[in-house]
Amino acid sequence: MKQQEVEGVSDFVFTNTLGNPYATNAINFVLDNIVKAYNKSEDVQAGREHREPEPLPHVSVRILRHTACTIMAESELKPKVLQYIIGHANVSVTLDVYTHLDFTMI
């Protein structure tokens, strides 16, 4: 099965059975439903256990991208490699916008 290529990029994380990437809004819809279902279940469980519920926060493709970038940066991936993976023309965008580091760790 040949994978879909979009602007020279392939090997997408979220693909259908034909290997074609899902649209961002479709992934966000699924993630939203997963979080809502979990939080509803957590509310019920917390009520049974007489405790405050611990809901999951909102999750989106954008949040997953920021999280992945931050984790790669924290694992000491070289900034230029991270820039290439994320696909930014300028490394400052990658480091300033897409990483959320505690600079005392560096």
C-alpha positions in Angstrom: 0.0 0.0 0.0 1.5 3.3 -1.1 1.3 6.0 1.6 -0.2 9.4 0.8 2.3 12.2 0.4 1.4 15.8 1.2 3.9 18.5 0.3 6.7 15.9 0.2 5.8 14.5 3.6 4.6 11.0 4.3 4.5 8.5 7.2 1.8 10.3 9.1 0.8 9.2 12.6 -2.9 9.4 12.2 -4.0 7.5 9.0 -7.0 5.7 7.8 -7.0 2.0 6.6 -5.8 3.2 3.2 -2.8 5.0 4.7 -4.2 8.5 4.0 -3.8 11.1 6.7 -6.8 12.4 8.6 -7.7 16.1 8.5 -6.7 17.9 11.7 -10.3 18.7 12.6 -11.2 15.0 12.4 -8.4 14.1 14.8 -9.4 16.9 17.1 -13.0 15.6 17.1 -11.9 12.1 18.1 -9.6 13.5 20.8 -12.4 15.6 22.2 -14.7 12.7 22.3 -12.1 10.5 24.1 -11.5 13.2 26.7 -15.3 13.8 27.2 -16.0 10.1 27.6 -13.1 9.7 30.1 -14.2 12.8 32.1 -17.8 11.6 32.2 -16.6 8.2 33.5 -14.3 9.9 36.0 -17.1 12.0 37.4 -19.1 8.8 38.0 -16.2 7.0 39.6 -15.2 9.9 41.8 -18.8 10.1 43.0 -18.7 6.4 44.0 -15.4 6.9 45.8 -16.5 10.2 47.5 -13.7 12.2 46.0 -13.2 15.1 43.7 -13.0 14.1 40.0 -9.6 14.4 38.3 -10.6 15.3 34.7 -8.3 15.2 31.7 -7.6 18.6 30.2 -8.5 19.6 26.6 -6.3 17.8 24.1 -5.8 18.8 20.4 -3.4 18.1 17.6 -1.7 21.4 18.4 -1.2 20.4 22.0 0.2 17.1 20.9 2.7 18.9 18.6 3.8 21.2 21.4 4.2 18.3 23.8 6.2 16.2 21.3 8.5 19.1 20.5 9.0 19.9 24.2 9.8 16.3 25.0 12.3 16.0 22.2 14.0 19.2 23.3 14.1 18.0 26.9 15.8 14.8 25.7 18.6 16.9 24.4 17.8 16.6 20.7 19.9 19.1 18.9 17.9 22.2 18.0 18.6 22.0 14.3 17.4 18.4 14.2 14.3 19.4 16.1 13.8 22.3 13.7 14.0 19.8 10.7 11.5 17.4 12.3 9.0 20.1 13.2 9.5 21.6 9.7 10.3 25.2 10.6 12.3 27.5 8.3 13.9 29.2 11.3 15.2 27.5 14.5 14.1 30.4 16.6 10.4 29.6 15.9 11.0 26.0 17.1 12.7 27.1 20.3 10.6 30.1 21.1 7.1 28.9 20.3 7.1 25.1 20.3 9.2 24.2 23.3 8.2 24.8 26.9 11.4 24.2 28.8 12.6 25.0 32.2 15.9 26.6 31.2 17.4 25.8 34.6 17.5 22.2 33.3 19.9 23.2 30.4 
